[in-house]
Amino acid sequence: MATIDPEAVAIGQAVRGAIAQAGLTQAEAADRAGMALKTFSGRVNGLFPFTWPELVRIANVTGVTCSELATTANRIANRHAPELASA
């Protein structure tokens, strides 16, 4: 069984929130960020981490900064540490 990285889950949740706040679907955000939907979905779901260039493109697409994504992910990780660790 694969181990899921709690930090990847947290950043995925932060990205999901930024997408929703921007009024986009995952498919629209993936397309605008130049990513295949399957890859994008796997990253949003925390199956594997985003790369730095992907996060920069997502920040641009959603109108948030990379710093805001990181801060949100940190809050999520701190608030849900036990759940994320067992994800």
C-alpha positions as a Python dict, from the first residue, in 0.01 Angstrom:
ca = {
    (1, 'M'): (0, 0, 0),
    (2, 'A'): (135, 343, -97),
    (3, 'T'): (207, 597, 172),
    (4, 'I'): (29, 928, 125),
    (5, 'D'): (226, 1238, 217),
    (6, 'P'): (22, 1454, 458),
    (7, 'E'): (184, 1768, 316),
    (8, 'A'): (76, 1671, -37),
    (9, 'V'): (-279, 1622, 94),
    (10, 'A'): (-274, 1963, 265),
    (11, 'I'): (-145, 2150, -41),
    (12, 'G'): (-399, 1964, -254),
    (13, 'Q'): (-676, 2086, -25),
    (14, 'A'): (-537, 2440, -40),
    (15, 'V'): (-534, 2426, -421),
    (16, 'R'): (-889, 2286, -420),
    (17, 'G'): (-1001, 2582, -210),
    (18, 'A'): (-826, 2833, -437),
    (19, 'I'): (-993, 2676, -739),
    (20, 'A'): (-1336, 2698, -578),
    (21, 'Q'): (-1273, 3057, -467),
    (22, 'A'): (-1181, 3145, -826),
    (23, 'G'): (-1508, 2991, -947),
    (24, 'L'): (-1333, 2729, -1157),
    (25, 'T'): (-1380, 2357, -1198),
    (26, 'Q'): (-1081, 2127, -1165),
    (27, 'A'): (-1097, 2069, -1540),
    (28, 'E'): (-1085, 2443, -1612),
    (29, 'A'): (-800, 2501, -1366),
    (30, 'A'): (-602, 2207, -1504),
    (31, 'D'): (-647, 2329, -1860),
    (32, 'R'): (-549, 2687, -1775),
    (33, 'A'): (-245, 2562, -1581),
    (34, 'G'): (-139, 2346, -1876),
    (35, 'M'): (-183, 2017, -1692),
    (36, 'A'): (-360, 1696, -1785),
    (37, 'L'): (-675, 1655, -1577),
    (38, 'K'): (-568, 1310, -1454),
    (39, 'T'): (-234, 1446, -1329),
    (40, 'F'): (-400, 1753, -1179),
    (41, 'S'): (-663, 1543, -1003),
    (42, 'G'): (-400, 1310, -856),
    (43, 'R'): (-208, 1605, -718),
    (44, 'V'): (-519, 1780, -580),
    (45, 'N'): (-612, 1454, -407),
    (46, 'G'): (-266, 1431, -251),
    (47, 'L'): (-165, 1113, -431),
    (48, 'F'): (161, 1281, -530),
    (49, 'P'): (293, 1635, -475),
    (50, 'F'): (269, 1936, -703),
    (51, 'T'): (591, 2064, -852),
    (52, 'W'): (695, 2423, -785),
    (53, 'P'): (627, 2533, -1148),
    (54, 'E'): (280, 2374, -1128),
    (55, 'L'): (203, 2564, -807),
    (56, 'V'): (316, 2890, -967),
    (57, 'R'): (86, 2830, -1265),
    (58, 'I'): (-205, 2738, -1036),
    (59, 'A'): (-148, 3052, -830),
    (60, 'N'): (-161, 3259, -1148),
    (61, 'V'): (-475, 3082, -1268),
    (62, 'T'): (-659, 3120, -939),
    (63, 'G'): (-541, 3470, -852),
    (64, 'V'): (-368, 3378, -527),
    (65, 'T'): (0, 3385, -443),
    (66, 'C'): (216, 3081, -380),
    (67, 'S'): (263, 3218, -31),
    (68, 'E'): (-113, 3213, 25),
    (69, 'L'): (-131, 2853, -97),
    (70, 'A'): (151, 2756, 140),
    (71, 'T'): (-5, 2940, 434),
    (72, 'T'): (-341, 2775, 373),
    (73, 'A'): (-178, 2433, 341),
    (74, 'N'): (8, 2490, 667),
    (75, 'R'): (-316, 2580, 846),
    (76, 'I'): (-485, 2271, 704),
    (77, 'A'): (-193, 2049, 806),
    (78, 'N'): (-186, 2188, 1159),
    (79, 'R'): (-561, 2166, 1208),
    (80, 'H'): (-599, 1818, 1061),
    (81, 'A'): (-264, 1656, 1140),
    (82, 'P'): (-409, 1329, 1279),
    (83, 'E'): (-648, 1282, 985),
    (84, 'L'): (-387, 1371, 724),
    (85, 'A'): (-131, 1137, 879),
    (86, 'S'): (-372, 845, 840),
    (87, 'A'): (-489, 943, 488),
}
